[in-house]
Amino acid sequence: MEHFVQEALNHRAVNHPYLKALANGEFSDMQAVLKDFASQYGFYSSWFPRYLTAVISKLEHPEYRTHLLDNLAEESGHLHDEDLDAIRELGIKDEWVQGIPHPQLFKRFQHAMGVDTTAQPGIEVEIWRDGFLSLIQSGSAISAVGAIGLGTESIVKYIYKDLIQAIDTHTNLSLEQYVFFPLHTEVDDEHGLILLDIAQKMASESPDAERELRKGMLRALHLRAAYWDDMYLRAQKISSKVPA
């Protein structure tokens, strides 16, 4: 299973030039580009409980369902003591996150960035979120676990590090205002490990299971990479400087 993890971490979705350009400040109008990111990414992240629910509906094993229901509870803002201990090490205060659904945390970031949260989503993010939900709903249970686990939860920590660097360097936002991102580098890392364990168990159930797992992972990664491609083009149009 480790080779799948490495394949995911080496994928363009995790190492995309859009993310590197944000982290390195390569756009001439970083504020406008980051505001565009904040506006559009929220339309995907707000659907995360929907993605999780779709995966849970496919799982028959009670233990697997329990793990993902716990994940869903955390998305609603219910953090366990061990999660709180971990985020305190990052300087995050309990009252910033405990009991607050994660979509609301993202809206806090959007408000701090001056985003109009009543605006309609761009076609790029609609394609991504619709495609990801369809992938989960139409595929097998193990394909869905590959998509939400190896193809999503296991990579978020690495993607968000670039975004945190961009926000830290090119905005005046406080940690409380962009807490959505460092929070997810901690809790999603744990979710990724749990989903990896589920994936390993499910992959041993049939000869074709491992292939289905990888298929779900790669489809999720390809969808994300295509979205970053679109966002890179949007950023280049917003900013007068095109990164090399």
C-alpha positions in Angstrom: 0.0 0.0 0.0 2.9 2.3 0.6 3.7 2.4 -3.1 0.2 3.8 -3.7 0.8 6.5 -1.1 4.1 7.5 -2.9 2.3 7.5 -6.2 -0.2 9.9 -4.9 2.4 12.2 -3.3 4.3 12.3 -6.6 1.2 13.2 -8.6 0.8 16.5 -10.4 -2.2 17.2 -8.2 0.2 17.5 -5.2 3.1 19.2 -6.9 1.3 21.5 -9.3 2.9 24.7 -10.6 -0.1 26.6 -9.5 0.5 25.6 -5.9 4.2 26.3 -6.2 3.6 29.7 -7.8 1.3 30.6 -4.9 3.8 29.5 -2.3 6.6 31.3 -4.0 4.7 34.5 -4.7 5.2 34.3 -8.4 2.0 36.3 -9.4 2.3 40.1 -9.5 -1.1 40.5 -7.8 -1.0 37.9 -5.1 -3.9 39.4 -3.1 -6.2 39.1 -6.1 -5.1 35.6 -7.0 -5.4 34.3 -3.4 -8.9 36.0 -3.2 -9.9 34.1 -6.3 -8.6 30.8 -4.8 -10.6 31.5 -1.6 -13.7 32.2 -3.6 -13.6 29.1 -5.7 -12.1 26.5 -3.5 -14.9 27.0 -1.0 -17.4 25.6 -3.4 -15.5 22.3 -3.4 -14.7 22.2 0.3 -18.3 23.0 1.4 -19.4 19.7 -0.3 -16.9 17.6 1.7 -19.6 16.2 4.1 -21.6 15.2 1.0 -18.6 13.3 -0.3 -18.1 11.5 3.0 -21.8 10.6 3.3 -21.6 9.1 -0.2 -18.7 6.9 0.7 -20.3 5.9 4.0 -23.4 4.8 2.1 -21.3 2.3 0.1 -19.6 0.6 3.1 -21.1 -2.5 4.5 -18.5 -3.2 7.3 -19.7 -1.6 10.5 -16.1 -0.8 11.6 -15.4 1.1 8.4 -18.7 3.0 8.6 -17.9 4.0 12.2 -14.5 5.4 11.3 -16.0 7.6 8.5 -18.9 8.6 10.7 -16.3 9.9 13.2 -14.7 11.8 10.4 -18.0 13.3 9.4 -18.6 14.4 13.0 -15.2 16.1 13.0 -16.3 18.0 9.8 -19.2 19.2 11.9 -16.7 20.7 14.4 -16.6 17.9 17.0 -12.9 17.4 17.7 -11.6 14.7 20.1 -9.2 15.5 22.9 -6.2 14.1 21.0 -7.0 16.4 18.0 -7.3 19.4 20.3 -3.9 18.5 21.9 -2.3 18.3 18.4 -3.7 21.6 17.2 -2.8 23.4 20.4 0.8 22.6 19.5 0.2 24.8 16.4 -1.0 27.7 18.4 -4.7 27.0 17.6 -7.1 27.8 20.4 -10.0 25.5 21.1 -12.6 28.1 20.8 -11.5 29.0 17.3 -12.6 25.5 16.0 -14.4 23.4 18.6 -18.1 23.1 17.7 -17.7 25.0 14.5 -18.5 23.1 11.2 -15.5 23.2 8.8 -17.5 24.9 6.0 -18.0 27.8 8.5 -14.2 27.9 9.1 -13.7 28.3 5.4 -16.2 31.1 5.2 -14.3 32.8 8.0 -11.2 32.7 5.7 -13.3 33.9 2.8 -14.6 36.9 4.8 -11.1 37.8 5.9 -10.1 37.7 2.3 -13.0 40.0 1.3 -14.7 37.3 -0.8 -18.4 37.8 -1.8 -19.8 34.5 -0.5 -23.1 35.0 -2.4 -21.3 34.8 -5.8 -21.9 31.9 -8.1 -19.2 29.2 -8.5 -17.0 29.2 -11.6 -17.5 26.5 -14.1 -14.1 25.1 -13.2 -15.0 24.2 -9.6 -18.4 23.0 -10.7 -16.8 20.5 -13.0 -14.4 19.4 -10.2 -16.9 19.0 -7.4 -19.6 17.4 -9.6 -17.0 15.0 -11.1 -15.7 14.0 -7.7 -19.1 13.4 -6.3 -20.1 11.3 -9.3 -16.8 9.3 -9.0 -17.8 8.3 -5.5 -21.5 7.7 -6.2 -21.0 5.7 -9.4 -17.9 3.6 -8.4 -17.4 0.6 -6.2 -17.0 0.9 -2.4 -13.2 0.4 -2.6 -12.9 2.8 -5.5 -14.7 5.4 -3.4 -12.3 4.7 -0.5 -9.4 5.1 -2.9 -10.8 8.5 -4.0 -11.6 9.9 -0.6 -8.6 8.3 1.2 -5.4 7.9 -0.9 -6.6 10.4 -3.5 -7.7 13.1 -1.0 -7.2 12.8 2.7 -3.7 11.5 2.4 -2.5 14.4 0.3 -4.2 17.4 1.8 -1.5 17.9 4.4 1.1 18.5 1.6 -1.1 20.6 -0.6 -2.1 22.9 2.3 1.5 23.6 3.3 1.9 25.5 0.0 -1.3 27.4 0.6 -0.4 28.2 4.2 3.0 29.6 3.0 1.2 31.8 0.5 -1.3 33.1 3.0 1.4 33.7 5.7 3.7 35.5 3.2 1.2 37.5 1.1 -1.6 38.4 3.5 -2.0 40.0 6.9 -4.5 37.3 8.1 -4.3 36.0 11.6 -4.0 32.3 12.4 -7.6 32.4 13.6 -8.8 33.7 10.3 -7.1 31.0 8.2 -7.2 28.2 10.8 -9.1 26.0 8.3 -5.8 25.0 6.7 -3.5 24.2 9.6 -6.4 22.4 11.3 -6.7 20.1 8.3 -3.0 19.4 8.1 -3.5 17.7 11.5 -7.0 16.1 11.4 -6.8 15.0 7.8 -3.4 13.4 8.3 -5.1 11.2 10.9 -8.1 10.6 8.7 -5.7 9.6 5.9 -4.0 7.0 8.1 -7.4 5.5 9.1 -8.6 5.4 5.5 -5.2 3.8 4.5 -5.9 1.0 7.0 -9.4 0.5 5.7 -8.0 0.5 2.1 -5.5 -2.2 3.0 -8.2 -4.4 4.5 -10.5 -3.9 1.6 -7.8 -4.5 -1.0 -7.2 -8.0 0.4 -10.9 -9.0 -0.1 -10.7 -9.8 -3.8 -8.2 -10.1 -6.7 -9.5 -7.0 -8.4 -9.8 -4.9 -5.3 -6.4 -3.4 -5.3 -6.8 -2.3 -9.0 -10.2 -0.7 -8.1 -8.5 1.1 -5.2 -5.8 2.6 -7.4 -8.4 3.6 -10.0 -10.4 5.6 -7.5 -7.2 7.2 -6.2 -6.0 8.2 -9.7 -9.4 9.5 -10.8 -9.6 11.7 -7.8 -6.0 13.0 -8.3 -6.6 13.6 -12.0 -9.7 15.6 -11.2 -7.8 17.8 -8.7 -4.9 18.3 -11.1 -7.3 19.4 -13.9 -8.8 21.9 -11.5 -5.4 23.3 -10.6 -4.7 23.6 -14.3 -7.9 25.7 -14.6 -7.0 27.8 -11.6 -3.5 28.4 -12.9 -5.0 29.9 -16.1 -7.4 32.0 -14.0 -4.5 33.3 -11.9 -2.5 34.2 -15.0 -5.4 36.2 -16.4 -5.9 37.9 -13.1 -2.2 38.8 -12.7 -0.2 40.6 -15.3 2.9 38.5 -14.5 2.9 34.9 -15.9 5.2 32.7 -13.9 8.0 31.0 -15.7 
